[in-house]
Amino acid sequence: MRELLGMVRQLPHESPLGRALHGEAARWSTADHLLATAVDLLAGANWQRGGGKRQKPKPVKRPDPRAEKRRREYVGRLKRLGLIPGG
């Protein structure tokens, strides 16, 4: 059991368990957020320089905010089962 728990703790953040424990932040790194923001700003600047004649550009789709609620529920279950430390 100790060995299994050790392996689970070493899983990468991108794994399904890592996403459940760390939320959507596990899918999007800081670099991903910065790149999405840069793309949004560049698209907006190009739209402004074009006179704003066309439809305003839509921002890059970000991770689903409802996933945070699902993550908290999942983490709560794992804590109640004693599989991860509570706190």
C-alpha positions as a Markdown table, in Angstrom:
| # | Residue | x | y | z |
|---|---|---|---|---|
| 1 | Met | 0.0 | 0.0 | 0.0 |
| 2 | Arg | 2.9 | 2.4 | 0.8 |
| 3 | Glu | 4.5 | 1.7 | -2.5 |
| 4 | Leu | 1.2 | 2.4 | -4.4 |
| 5 | Leu | 0.7 | 5.7 | -2.4 |
| 6 | Gly | 4.3 | 6.7 | -3.3 |
| 7 | Met | 3.6 | 6.1 | -7.0 |
| 8 | Val | 0.3 | 8.0 | -6.9 |
| 9 | Arg | 2.1 | 11.0 | -5.3 |
| 10 | Gln | 4.7 | 11.0 | -8.1 |
| 11 | Leu | 2.2 | 11.2 | -10.9 |
| 12 | Pro | 2.6 | 14.3 | -13.1 |
| 13 | His | 0.2 | 17.2 | -12.9 |
| 14 | Glu | -1.1 | 16.4 | -16.4 |
| 15 | Ser | -2.4 | 13.0 | -15.3 |
| 16 | Pro | -6.1 | 12.6 | -14.6 |
| 17 | Leu | -5.5 | 12.4 | -10.9 |
| 18 | Gly | -3.2 | 15.5 | -11.1 |
| 19 | Arg | -5.9 | 17.4 | -12.9 |
| 20 | Ala | -8.4 | 16.3 | -10.2 |
| 21 | Leu | -6.2 | 17.5 | -7.4 |
| 22 | His | -4.8 | 20.6 | -9.0 |
| 23 | Gly | -7.8 | 21.6 | -11.2 |
| 24 | Glu | -7.5 | 23.2 | -14.6 |
| 25 | Ala | -4.2 | 24.8 | -13.6 |
| 26 | Ala | -2.7 | 21.4 | -14.3 |
| 27 | Arg | -3.7 | 21.6 | -17.9 |
| 28 | Trp | -2.6 | 25.2 | -18.5 |
| 29 | Ser | 0.9 | 26.2 | -17.5 |
| 30 | Thr | 1.9 | 29.8 | -16.8 |
| 31 | Ala | 3.4 | 29.9 | -20.3 |
| 32 | Asp | 0.1 | 28.8 | -21.8 |
| 33 | His | -1.8 | 31.5 | -20.0 |
| 34 | Leu | 0.7 | 34.1 | -21.0 |
| 35 | Leu | 0.6 | 33.0 | -24.7 |
| 36 | Ala | -3.2 | 33.1 | -24.7 |
| 37 | Thr | -3.1 | 36.6 | -23.2 |
| 38 | Ala | -0.5 | 37.7 | -25.8 |
| 39 | Val | -2.7 | 36.3 | -28.7 |
| 40 | Asp | -5.8 | 38.1 | -27.3 |
| 41 | Leu | -3.9 | 41.4 | -27.0 |
| 42 | Leu | -2.4 | 41.1 | -30.5 |
| 43 | Ala | -5.7 | 40.3 | -32.1 |
| 44 | Gly | -7.3 | 43.3 | -30.3 |
| 45 | Ala | -4.5 | 45.6 | -31.3 |
| 46 | Asn | -4.8 | 44.5 | -35.0 |
| 47 | Trp | -8.5 | 45.0 | -34.9 |
| 48 | Gln | -8.1 | 48.5 | -33.5 |
| 49 | Arg | -5.5 | 49.4 | -36.1 |
| 50 | Gly | -7.8 | 48.1 | -38.8 |
| 51 | Gly | -10.4 | 50.8 | -37.7 |
| 52 | Gly | -12.6 | 48.3 | -35.9 |
| 53 | Lys | -14.6 | 47.8 | -39.0 |
| 54 | Arg | -14.9 | 44.0 | -38.7 |
| 55 | Gln | -16.3 | 41.9 | -35.8 |
| 56 | Lys | -14.2 | 42.3 | -32.6 |
| 57 | Pro | -12.0 | 39.2 | -32.2 |
| 58 | Lys | -13.0 | 36.6 | -29.7 |
| 59 | Pro | -10.5 | 35.7 | -26.9 |
| 60 | Val | -8.8 | 32.4 | -26.8 |
| 61 | Lys | -10.9 | 29.8 | -25.0 |
| 62 | Arg | -9.8 | 29.3 | -21.5 |
| 63 | Pro | -10.3 | 26.2 | -19.3 |
| 64 | Asp | -13.9 | 25.6 | -18.0 |
| 65 | Pro | -14.5 | 27.4 | -14.7 |
| 66 | Arg | -17.0 | 24.8 | -13.6 |
| 67 | Ala | -14.2 | 22.3 | -13.5 |
| 68 | Glu | -13.0 | 23.9 | -10.2 |
| 69 | Lys | -16.2 | 22.8 | -8.5 |
| 70 | Arg | -15.8 | 19.2 | -9.7 |
| 71 | Arg | -12.2 | 19.2 | -8.6 |
| 72 | Arg | -13.1 | 20.3 | -5.1 |
| 73 | Glu | -15.7 | 17.6 | -4.8 |
| 74 | Tyr | -13.3 | 15.0 | -6.0 |
| 75 | Val | -10.5 | 16.1 | -3.6 |
| 76 | Gly | -13.0 | 16.1 | -0.8 |
| 77 | Arg | -13.9 | 12.5 | -1.5 |
| 78 | Leu | -10.2 | 11.5 | -1.6 |
| 79 | Lys | -9.6 | 13.2 | 1.7 |
| 80 | Arg | -12.6 | 11.5 | 3.3 |
| 81 | Leu | -11.2 | 8.1 | 2.1 |
| 82 | Gly | -7.8 | 9.0 | 3.6 |
| 83 | Leu | -6.0 | 8.7 | 0.2 |
| 84 | Ile | -4.6 | 12.2 | 0.4 |
| 85 | Pro | -3.8 | 14.3 | 3.5 |
| 86 | Gly | -6.6 | 16.6 | 4.7 |
| 87 | Gly | -6.0 | 20.2 | 5.5 |
